[in-house]
Amino acid sequence: MFSESAPRRADRFHSIHEHGFVRVAVATPRVFVADPQANAEEVLREAGRAAERHVDLVVFPELGLSAYAIDDLHLQEALLDDVERAIARIAAASADLPSVLLVGAPLRRNGRLYNCGIAIARGAILGVVPKVFLPNYREYYEKRWFASGAGITGVEMDVAGQTVPFGTDLLFAAADLPDFIFHMEVCEDFWSPTPPSIEGALAGALLLCNLSASNIVVGKSADRHLLTSAHAMRCMAAYVYSAAGQGESTNDLSWDGQAMIYEFGDLLAESERFAREPQLTLADVDLQRLRLERMRVPTFNDAAAQAGHPERRFRRIEFLHQPSFANVGLERRLRRFPYVPDTASRLDQDCYEAFNIQVHALIKRFESTPGDRMVIGVSGGLDSTHALIVAAKACDILGLPRSTILGFTMPGFATGDATKGNAWALMRALGVEADEIDIRPAARQMLSDMGHAFSAGEPVYDITFENVQAGLRTDYLFRLANQRNGFVIGTGDLSELALGWCTYGVGDQMSHYGVNAGIPKTLIQYLIRWTVTTGQFDAETNRVLTAILDTEISPELVPADASGALQSTESKIGPYELNDFFLFHVMRYGQPPAKVAFMALHAWKDTATAGWPAHFPDAKKNAYELATIRHWLERFLVRFFQTSQFKRTAMPNGPKVSAGGSLSPRGDWRAPSDGRADAWLRDLERVPKA
C-alpha cells in the first residue's frame, strides 16, 4: 500500500507512480582505469543528473568502480581497499538522492574475490549480488581473478562498514511502490543458457538489470539487441542493460557504451554508441502492464512451478523508496495508434500480414462451405470496401473469376451520391457481379406496418428508423445467399464490435463469416492504402480506393440536416482514434481507466510530438485535452463493459488478426452479457474533470 504521508490519490493523477510506471536509467559514465575515487565521482555526477530527471533506478556498468579491463590489478589490496572507500562515499551521498543506484565493483569475502553488483539507496547498501558465470574463453580471463557466486545463498557480508545480504538469491522490492521489484545479474550471466534473471523473474522481479562491461566487436550490438528483446519477452519483464564505454583500457579491447532498456520485447530507449561524453539513457517502464500480462498467461506460473517456485528460495529485500508522486511528465514514447506501427518498414510488414491473414482465412472458409458464391453488401464505406478487396484477392489466389463475388449496393433514406457512386465504381473496377437493391420501399412498408411516425411524414429518425434499414440490408443479403448458393461476408470491424455500433440479429452484427472482425477501424484505412501502394490491384481500382479513403465515416441511416451535414458516426460515439486507443489498453492488458486516460493524454495532447504512423497526413493530425478524453472514455466504458457484450457473445466466426486481441467469445474475450461498468467508472473518477 502507499504510505499515509503520500499525497491523496485524487491529487496524484499526473504522476507516473500513480499508474504503475517507474523511471529507469542506464548511466554510461567516463571510466578511470584503476582509480576508484575518480570513478565514484563520476557515479555521483551521473546520479545527480538522474535525480534532476526524477529517475527511480540507475544501472551502472560492471566493475565500474575499479574499471573492468585492469587484469591482475583486481588482486591488489590497495585497490580493493579504495573500492570499499568509494562504495562508502556513494552510500553516504545517496541519502539525499531519490534513485536506487546499482554499481559494479570487485568485493572480498571469505578469502575470495567476487565480481559484484551492489544496490544502494537512501544511504544504505541494500545488498550485493555476485556474478555467477565467469567468462574464461577467447579474450576473457575472469576465473584468474574472481570466484563464481554459484550456490551462494542466505549469507551476509561486510562492505564499507555495513553488514548486508550477499548472494544470488536477492530480490529488491520497494515497500511503498507496488511492482517496483528488481533483480541484478552481471554481464556473462545473461549470455549463458540459464541466466539467473530467469529465476529472478519467476520469483517475482519485474525489472531485470544487467551490469555489464561487454567489449565491442563487429556484429555484437545486434546480438545484444536480440538477446535483450527475446529475454524481456520470455520473462514478461523489463530488461535494463549497461555496457562500459569511454575510458576503459584499450590494451586489447574496445568499448561502445551501449545502453538499452527493453520492455516485453519493445525497445524503449538506447544510448548513442561510441560517445565520448557520459550518457544517461532513460525511460518510464510500465511495471503494472508486465504484472498484468503475467496474470493472464498461465504459462508463466507453470514455469515457476516447474522450477520449484523460486520465490521460496529468494530473499526479498524491502526498502522505502519514498516516491514524491509529483508530475514529472512521461519519458516514454506512446503510439497514438497502437494497432498501427509508426515506422514505415514495420507498417508494410504488418499490413502484408494482416491482409493475408484475412485473405487466407476467407479462402479456407469458402473452400469449406457447400456454396460457390460470396455475397457482400457494398456501401462505399471503409469496411465494406476492405471486405470486398479481401474477397477479390481470395478469388485471385483461388484462380476463380471475380464474378464469383456478388456485390450489392442497397441505398436507403440517407445514402449519398458520393458513397453510392464509389460503391458502383469499385465493383466495376474489380469486375465482381454487381447489382443494386433499393431498400426504401421495403423500409417504408415495415415502418408503416409498425405505425412509426416516419410513415406519417414526420421527421423522426430514431434507432428504430436506423435499424429497420440496417436489418433489411442484412436480411436481403442472407436471402440472396440462399437464392444464389452463396454465403454472406460480414463487413463490420473490431472497433464497431467493441462499441456495439452494429445492429443485432438480422443486421450488420451478423453474417456467415466476419472477415473484418479482427481489424480495428484505424487499421483498415492503412490496409486499403497498403493495397494501393503495393499494387495489389489495377490503376482504376486504386483510384476508387483512394477516393473512398477521403470520405467521412458515416452509417448513412439518417438524412442530412438542414445545413446538408450527414450523420457522423464519430460525433455520436467518439473519435475512432481515441476509441481504438482505449480498446487496445483495456482489452489487451486490462489497464485501469484512469491509467488509460493518463496515457491517452500524453499520446494525444500535442500534435507536434512523435508517434504518428508513417505518411500520416498533417491535416488529419488531432490533439485532445483531458476533458475530451475523459468524456469519450466514459462512454467507451459503458458501451464496452455494459451494453454491447451480448452482440459479441453471438458474433459469427472471423479471424484474429492483431496481437492486440479479438473480441470473439471463442478467443481472446469472454465476458457476461449482463455485466456492469460501475467498477471501471469508479476508477475513472480518479481522472480530473477539468
Secondary structure as UniProt FT lines:
FT   TURN            4..5
FT   HELIX           9..11
FT   TURN            13..14
FT   HELIX           16..19
FT   STRAND          21..28
FT   TURN            33..34
FT   HELIX           36..52
FT   TURN            53..54
FT   STRAND          57..59
FT   TURN            62..66
FT   HELIX           71..75
FT   HELIX           77..93
FT   HELIX           94..96
FT   STRAND          100..109
FT   TURN            110..111
FT   STRAND          112..121
FT   TURN            122..123
FT   STRAND          124..130
FT   TURN            138..139
FT   HELIX           142..144
FT   TURN            150..151
FT   STRAND          155..159
FT   TURN            160..161
FT   STRAND          162..166
FT   STRAND          170..174
FT   TURN            175..176
FT   TURN            178..179
FT   STRAND          181..186
FT   HELIX           188..191
FT   HELIX           196..202
FT   TURN            203..204
FT   STRAND          207..211
FT   TURN            218..219
FT   HELIX           220..235
FT   STRAND          238..242
FT   TURN            246..247
FT   STRAND          259..263
FT   TURN            264..265
FT   STRAND          266..270
FT   TURN            273..274
FT   STRAND          279..286
FT   HELIX           287..296
FT   HELIX           298..306
FT   TURN            307..308
FT   HELIX           310..312
FT   STRAND          315..319
FT   TURN            338..339
FT   HELIX           344..368
FT   STRAND          373..377
FT   HELIX           382..398
FT   HELIX           402..404
FT   STRAND          405..409
FT   TURN            413..414
FT   HELIX           417..430
FT   STRAND          433..436
FT   HELIX           440..450
FT   HELIX           453..456
FT   HELIX           463..483
FT   TURN            484..485
FT   STRAND          486..490
FT   HELIX           494..499
FT   TURN            508..509
FT   STRAND          513..514
FT   TURN            515..518
FT   HELIX           521..533
FT   TURN            534..535
FT   HELIX           539..549
FT   TURN            562..563
FT   HELIX           569..573
FT   HELIX           576..583
FT   HELIX           584..588
FT   HELIX           593..604
FT   TURN            607..608
FT   TURN            614..615
FT   HELIX           618..620
FT   HELIX           626..637
FT   HELIX           638..643
FT   HELIX           645..649
FT   TURN            659..660
FT   TURN            665..668
FT   TURN            673..674
FT   HELIX           678..684
FT   TURN            685..686
//
